[in-house]
Amino acid sequence: MPLTTLEPLKQPETIRVPEVEKGVGCNFSDYLLVPDTSLDERNAAAKRALGERAVILGHHYQRDEVVKFADFRGDSLKLSQQAAQTRAEFIVFCGVHFMAESADILCQPHQQVILPDLNAGCSMADMADIGQVEDCWDTLEQIGDLRAIPVTYMNSTAAIKAFTGRNGGSICTSSNAAKVMQWAFTRGERVLFLPDEHLGRNTAYRMGIPLEEMAVWDPHRARGGLTEGEIRRARVLLWKGYCSVHQRFLPEHVDRVRREHPGLRVIAHPECRWEVCEKADALGSTEGIIKQVAASPAGSQWAVATEIHLVNRLAKENPDKLVISLDPNVCVCTTMFRIAPQHLCWVLENLVAGQVVNRIEVSDDTRRWARVALERMLSLA
């Protein structure tokens, strides 16, 4: 999807926030002991002072104290696209590292992307190291005549997205993974699916590919822990990676919640285990879950297998329905949770003071090839 080039906004002559003028420090340590609730006015003031020069993005899994300041709320691709269509000079992405990279890949030349906490990573994305992926690809090429096409989930690093672009593959989201995988099969005999084995397995199975025609590539074992025969028999090679949140939902959680709430429906994100998805009444991406719950009639009962902040927000936004977590004890995304009001206030007040902190920059070569992979996906829409 080509992006419209927008002219950057003209900078105002002065931007002032009282707290910054009074000498409140712009080092993050100055914010550590400030209570969350006391920062609402400062975040709001800094946001007003920056005006259209800054756009704040809030992923669905962010805590309410942060996401309430977002100009846009959504999943990583949607947010990146929305930010790129604004005239903002600064994109403050309240999410995790790979999301900020995606925003930098898609943003306009005049835009700078900021991640409020550089430690906000993604365990799934980190499970596919570029060196390991290149070793895997070398092994597949050495076997010869395998005709594999790489497909990487949006939840991957910029380096993996670029690798996919260079090697004839495409990016996918949880909502279009089947369409992208079908496209890949028109170009090769097998798919190397990165980095989430569960999304790959659930998608391929619903496309009619039996489990015995899938194999898990373990990057920590020689040749992925597979024999050449196993590699050749596999139509889908699943990278051994997973979301630490969705991985922890278990099939017994489905059984328990149904015993406790007769008539309740279970909806699961396809990053969940195959056994959980098989027991669920419905599957859905984050946006898909939101739409299905919102469209259900009053009195509907839902157990949702995804991150707890989204589940709690769904419950608040749908008071005429029962919306609970499939297992409320195990589904906090700790890396998403890292971004607090203090982080947001720190980056905004630094911007007001004329300083850019925690900028995320993707190299030109990586950006180029990642966009190639992304354009392949968008061409299928």
VOGU-3710 file (C-alpha; in Angstrom, 3 decimals, decimal comma):
1> mplttleplk> 0,000/0,000/0,000  1,833/3,122/-1,180  1,967/5,838/1,404  1,067/9,437/0,740  3,966/11,825/1,218  2,989/14,603/3,594  4,816/17,809/4,303  6,110/18,127/7,874  4,399/20,616/10,115  6,080/23,941/10,648
11> qpetirvpev> 7,558/24,124/14,118  5,984/26,735/16,380  8,222/29,506/17,643  7,950/28,320/21,253  6,570/25,310/23,065  6,288/25,542/26,818  5,145/23,243/29,582  5,314/24,752/33,068  7,006/21,747/34,664  9,828/21,801/32,121
21> ekgvgcnfsd> 10,353/25,536/32,517  10,605/25,115/36,276  13,548/22,785/35,810  11,968/19,363/36,161  14,760/17,119/34,963  14,626/15,343/31,622  16,534/12,323/32,942  14,311/9,311/33,453  15,598/8,816/37,005  13,796/12,047/37,922
31> yllvpdtsld> 10,489/10,377/37,093  10,925/7,056/38,875  9,445/8,062/42,217  6,552/10,066/40,808  3,209/8,276/41,364  1,382/7,191/38,178  -1,787/9,159/38,914  0,036/12,429/39,510  1,390/12,394/35,957  -1,949/12,668/34,181
41> ernaaakral> -1,878/16,459/34,111  1,768/16,570/33,002  1,211/14,042/30,204  -1,850/15,946/29,055  -0,004/19,273/29,203  2,965/17,976/27,228  0,660/16,432/24,658  -1,201/19,749/24,254  2,057/21,657/23,952  3,334/19,380/21,183
51> geravilghh> 0,016/19,442/19,361  0,096/17,910/15,899  3,886/17,620/16,019  3,544/14,360/17,977  1,225/11,390/17,593  0,915/8,816/20,381  0,194/5,202/19,458  -1,221/2,756/22,001  -1,251/-0,968/21,337  -4,312/-2,874/22,565
61> yqrdevvkfa> -2,237/-4,615/25,255  -1,014/-1,416/26,898  -2,191/-0,503/30,378  -5,138/1,905/30,619  -3,060/4,598/32,356  -0,992/4,886/29,179  -3,382/4,026/26,378  -5,827/6,747/27,402  -3,358/9,302/26,002  -3,126/7,539/22,630
71> dfrgdslkls> -4,294/9,283/19,483  -4,725/5,853/17,892  -5,311/2,457/19,497  -4,910/-0,792/17,588  -2,506/-3,533/16,524  1,046/-2,885/15,381  0,534/-2,709/11,589  -2,617/-0,608/11,768  -0,961/1,839/14,158  2,144/2,162/11,994
81> qqaaqtraef> 0,031/2,855/8,927  -2,084/5,434/10,747  0,947/7,270/12,090  2,568/7,371/8,646  -0,520/9,110/7,274  -0,286/11,969/9,765  1,814/15,111/9,519  3,358/14,460/12,926  7,085/14,878/13,313  7,318/12,494/16,264
91> ivfcgvhfma> 5,693/9,053/16,583  5,595/7,916/20,206  4,846/4,186/20,059  3,527/2,731/23,314  4,151/-0,880/22,410  7,255/-3,033/22,058  10,481/-2,822/20,088  9,471/-4,623/16,883  6,383/-2,398/16,656  8,482/0,752/16,813
101> esadilcqph> 10,738/-0,738/14,115  7,675/-1,353/11,936  6,602/2,243/12,418  10,068/3,433/11,369  9,928/1,204/8,285  6,629/2,753/7,226  7,035/6,340/8,408  7,602/9,430/6,284  11,163/10,818/5,912  10,441/13,709/8,280
111> qqvilpdlna> 9,119/11,462/11,059  11,051/10,072/14,023  9,865/7,065/16,021  10,266/6,925/19,799  9,833/3,921/22,098  9,189/5,136/25,680  11,080/2,176/27,203  13,840/0,496/25,213  13,475/-2,591/27,407  9,943/-3,176/26,101
121> gcsmadmadi> 10,756/-6,109/23,864  8,863/-9,175/22,657  9,866/-12,661/23,719  8,431/-14,136/20,518  10,314/-11,772/18,224  13,505/-12,419/20,190  13,183/-16,174/19,549  14,085/-15,690/15,883  17,615/-14,311/15,801  18,725/-13,255/12,324
131> gqvedcwdtl> 21,902/-15,325/12,542  19,908/-18,445/13,423  17,455/-17,811/10,598  20,257/-17,378/8,073  21,842/-20,629/9,297  18,501/-22,380/8,827  18,170/-20,975/5,311  21,712/-22,058/4,433  20,883/-25,591/5,590  17,742/-25,711/3,476
141> eqigdlraip> 19,677/-24,509/0,429  22,397/-27,114/1,015  19,819/-29,885/0,972  18,812/-28,606/-2,446  15,628/-28,488/-4,522  13,391/-27,700/-1,552  11,789/-24,545/-2,993  10,965/-23,005/0,382  9,311/-19,599/0,779  9,786/-17,687/4,055
151> vtymnstaai> 6,729/-16,121/5,682  7,243/-14,051/8,793  4,648/-12,865/11,248  4,392/-9,118/11,820  5,645/-9,863/15,353  9,257/-10,171/14,241  12,309/-7,963/14,133  13,058/-5,670/11,225  16,033/-7,886/10,355  13,760/-10,924/9,940
161> kaftgrnggs> 11,280/-8,932/7,869  14,126/-7,820/5,615  15,418/-11,403/5,338  11,969/-12,453/4,196  11,877/-9,716/1,580  15,313/-10,603/0,194  14,389/-14,276/-0,154  11,111/-13,966/-2,011  8,820/-14,167/0,999  6,172/-12,074/2,672
171> ictssnaakv> 5,036/-10,727/6,006  1,677/-11,788/7,437  -0,642/-10,803/10,265  -2,741/-13,121/12,405  -5,795/-12,185/10,342  -4,329/-12,794/6,877  -1,847/-15,597/7,586  -3,864/-18,134/5,556  -4,015/-15,856/2,531  -0,267/-15,212/2,673
181> mqwaftrger> 0,515/-18,898/3,157  -1,649/-19,791/0,153  0,283/-17,193/-1,864  3,575/-18,730/-0,703  2,500/-22,205/-1,837  2,023/-20,893/-5,372  5,731/-20,045/-5,353  7,285/-22,956/-3,499  6,696/-26,468/-2,237  7,000/-25,556/1,425
191> vlflpdehlg> 6,790/-22,593/3,780  9,280/-21,604/6,468  7,010/-19,873/8,986  8,607/-17,450/11,468  8,698/-16,907/14,417  5,465/-18,298/15,992  4,952/-22,022/15,618  1,409/-21,870/17,026  0,088/-19,316/14,533  1,767/-21,254/11,736
201> rntayrmgip> 0,351/-24,595/12,888  -3,173/-23,298/13,517  -3,246/-21,529/10,160  -1,884/-24,459/8,147  -4,187/-26,960/9,861  -7,252/-24,895/8,986  -6,013/-24,784/5,413  -6,240/-28,567/5,355  -2,580/-29,392/5,920  -2,320/-32,333/8,344
211> leemavwdph> -0,097/-32,091/11,417  2,170/-34,840/10,092  3,101/-32,573/7,173  4,439/-29,947/9,548  7,758/-30,009/11,404  9,203/-27,741/14,091  12,623/-26,240/13,398  14,526/-25,835/16,673  17,262/-23,230/16,102  19,206/-24,514/19,099
221> rarggltege> 19,737/-27,956/17,582  21,814/-29,068/14,636  19,785/-28,907/11,412  16,815/-27,791/13,473  16,645/-31,169/15,194  15,270/-32,712/11,989  16,458/-35,366/9,573  16,662/-34,589/5,891  13,683/-36,873/5,361  11,606/-34,975/7,930
231> irrarvllwk> 12,498/-31,680/6,280  11,537/-32,978/2,838  8,216/-34,380/4,094  7,228/-31,125/5,765  5,093/-28,739/3,738  5,372/-26,262/6,597  8,512/-25,772/8,670  7,491/-24,076/11,910  10,099/-22,022/13,728  10,251/-22,971/17,405
241> gycsvhqrfl> 8,946/-19,744/18,883  5,867/-18,587/20,736  4,161/-15,763/22,589  4,849/-16,136/26,301  1,299/-14,916/27,056  -0,736/-17,043/24,661  1,470/-20,115/25,165  0,303/-20,410/28,760  -3,375/-20,952/28,000  -4,107/-24,673/28,282
251> pehvdrvrre> -6,945/-26,941/27,055  -7,938/-27,656/30,667  -8,643/-23,946/31,075  -11,283/-24,288/28,357  -12,839/-27,278/30,102  -12,893/-25,512/33,467  -14,461/-22,286/32,259  -17,192/-24,184/30,451  -18,044/-26,134/33,592  -18,247/-22,915/35,589
261> hpglrviahp> -20,194/-20,943/32,956  -22,576/-23,144/30,943  -23,396/-21,556/27,601  -20,233/-19,442/27,558  -18,267/-19,205/24,302  -14,482/-19,385/24,156  -12,602/-17,207/21,671  -8,842/-17,627/21,320  -6,066/-15,776/19,571  -4,360/-18,059/16,994
271> ecrwevceka> -1,065/-17,583/18,840  -2,501/-20,010/21,413  -1,600/-23,691/21,403  -3,245/-25,899/18,773  -5,021/-27,897/21,499  -6,610/-24,709/22,902  -7,651/-23,460/19,466  -9,239/-26,813/18,658  -11,397/-26,590/21,791  -12,321/-22,931/21,273
281> dalgstegii> -15,609/-21,875/19,691  -13,901/-19,197/17,628  -10,469/-17,852/16,745  -9,614/-14,255/16,087  -6,814/-11,760/15,759  -6,828/-8,975/18,330  -9,034/-6,837/16,106  -11,118/-9,899/15,237  -11,740/-10,689/18,897  -12,821/-7,120/19,576
291> kqvaaspags> -15,246/-7,151/16,639  -16,766/-10,541/17,459  -17,398/-9,672/21,087  -18,802/-6,243/20,210  -21,121/-7,691/17,553  -22,526/-10,431/19,811  -26,003/-9,935/21,297  -26,595/-8,597/24,790  -26,270/-11,294/27,405  -23,536/-13,139/25,511
301> qwavateihl> -20,825/-14,787/27,626  -17,228/-14,900/26,483  -13,993/-16,324/27,811  -11,151/-14,681/25,894  -7,710/-16,250/25,500  -5,484/-13,227/25,078  -3,691/-10,520/27,081  -5,479/-9,375/30,248  -5,490/-5,619/29,588  -7,409/-6,159/26,368
311> vnrlakenpd> -9,816/-8,564/28,080  -10,499/-6,118/30,909  -11,040/-3,299/28,412  -13,463/-5,471/26,432  -15,424/-6,125/29,609  -15,682/-2,393/30,338  -16,683/-1,547/26,779  -19,320/-4,301/26,631  -21,202/-3,985/29,956  -24,222/-5,872/28,546
321> klvisldpnv> -22,103/-9,040/28,204  -19,992/-11,251/30,415  -16,376/-11,016/29,249  -13,707/-12,822/31,270  -10,209/-14,125/30,698  -9,838/-17,792/29,935  -7,334/-17,822/32,794  -6,813/-14,457/34,518  -3,792/-15,728/36,460  -1,421/-16,221/33,544
331> cvcttmfria> -1,959/-13,680/30,809  -0,135/-10,429/31,635  2,319/-9,332/28,929  5,187/-8,188/31,117  7,072/-6,456/28,294  4,012/-4,478/27,214  3,456/-3,632/30,871  6,901/-2,050/31,103  5,707/1,217/29,596  4,251/3,285/32,423
341> pqhlcwvlen> 2,963/6,866/32,649  6,463/7,839/33,836  8,008/6,653/30,547  5,427/8,497/28,488  5,869/11,684/30,483  9,647/11,465/30,181  9,664/11,213/26,378  6,966/13,859/25,916  8,585/16,400/28,220  11,931/15,774/26,548
351> lvagqvvnri> 10,310/16,534/23,209  8,859/19,717/24,657  12,389/20,622/25,804  13,706/19,982/22,288  15,323/16,600/22,972  14,558/13,295/21,262  15,185/10,271/23,471  14,856/6,547/22,719  14,643/6,999/18,981  14,247/3,776/16,991
361> evsddtrrwa> 15,980/3,778/13,593  16,061/1,000/11,019  18,901/1,027/8,486  18,098/1,981/4,909  18,875/-1,488/3,535  16,764/-3,219/6,183  13,914/-0,768/5,608  14,030/-1,353/1,862  13,759/-5,141/2,015  11,264/-5,158/4,868
371> rvalermlsl> 9,018/-2,919/2,796  9,348/-5,324/-0,127  8,000/-8,118/2,078  5,264/-5,871/3,410  4,200/-4,740/-0,075  3,852/-8,398/-1,103  1,413/-8,913/1,751  -0,551/-5,738/1,041  -0,852/-6,640/-2,638  -2,945/-9,651/-1,600
381> a> -5,611/-7,541/0,117
//
